[in-house]
Amino acid sequence: MTNVPPASPPSAAEIPSGIRAASTVCWIVGIITILVALALGIPAIATGDGLLFIAVNGLAGLVVCLAAVQIRRQRKIGVLLMVVAWAIPTIVALVQHLPVRGSLLLFLALVLTGANWKHFR
């Protein structure tokens, strides 16, 4: 019998710099999204519109943070989570007939991730 050592996560030195940059940008985008959702949504609760805003953008921020973890682990599911995080607020805005604005930092993270696609498993 051959003994196969268990697969260990790659150390920080083994992770390509593009993956680290994409993961870091995802963390920044996720945290900023959550903080902005709270800062703008809590005062808007008085008008009745804030709860949906907090829920949608808070969920998107959490999904981006989860994507950052998966990207750092070099998993393809992280890219899918980033696309889902972009799509959630976009679809809700389209359904409510509101203007749709994209996140430049999230786009930057998607570009960095796409440029390093060969490192994902």
N, C-alpha and C positions, 0 to 999 in steps of 0.2 A: 504494500500500500504506500502511496505517496502522501506525504503531509503537505497540504496546501495551506499556507499562512492566510489568516483572514485579511480581507481587503481593508486597509486603513485609509482614512481620509488623507488627501494630499497635504503636506505641510505648506506653510506660507511661502517657503522658498520655491516649491514646485508649481505654484499657481502662477500662470502667466500674468504679466502686468495689466494687459487689457481686460482680463477677467476681474482682477482686483479693482480696476478703475470702474468697470460697469457695475460691480457689486456695490462699491462705495457710492456711486451716483444713485443707485436704486435706494440705498438706505437714506440718503439725503432727501430724495424725492418723497419717499414714504413718510418720513418724519415731518417734512414741511407740509405735505398734504393733510396729515392728521391735525397738525397744529392750526393750519388755516381753516380747516373744517370746523374746528372747535371755536376759533376766534371769530369767524363770521357767522357760524350757525347758532351759537348760543344767544346772541342778541336778536337773531331773526326768529327765534322760537316764539317770541311775543306776537309776531304776525302770523304764525302758524306754518310758515314755509321752512323754518329752520330745521325741523326734525328730519325731513327727507334729505336735506342738504348734508346734515351731519352724518346720517346713516350711509348715504351713497359715497361721499368722499372719504369718510372714515374707513369704510370697507375697502375702497380703492387703495388707500394708504397702507392698510394692513396687508393687502395682497401684494403690493410692491415690496414691502419689507420681507414677506415670505419669499418672494421672487429673489430678493437679494441673497438670502440664505442659500437658496438652491443654485443660484448662479455661482456663488463662492465655492459650492461643492461641485461645480462644473456639470450640472444636470440640465438637460434640455427642457425639463418641466418648468424651470425658472423663466425661460423665454416665453413659454405659453402663459405663465402667470402674469408676466409684464404686459402681454397683449390683452389679457382679460382685464387687468387693472386699467388699461387705457380705454377699453371698450365700455366698462360699466358706466362711468359718468357721461361718456359720449352718447350712449343709447338712451340713458335717462333724459339728457338734455334734448335729444331729438324727439323723444316721445312727448315732452312737455313744450315743444316748439320754442325752445330757448336757443340762443346762439351757442355754438360749440367752439370752444377754444382748446387747443392742445397744449401739452406741457413740453416746453423745449428741453428741459432736463430729462424727462422720460424718453423723448426722442433721441437724445444723446446717448442714454443708456442702451436703447435698442440698437443704435448704430454700433456702439462699442461691442455689444454682445454679438451682433451679426458679423462683425469683423473678426471675431474670435470663435466663430462657430465650430471650427475644426477641433477645438479643445474640449468640446462638450461630449458627454456620453449619455 
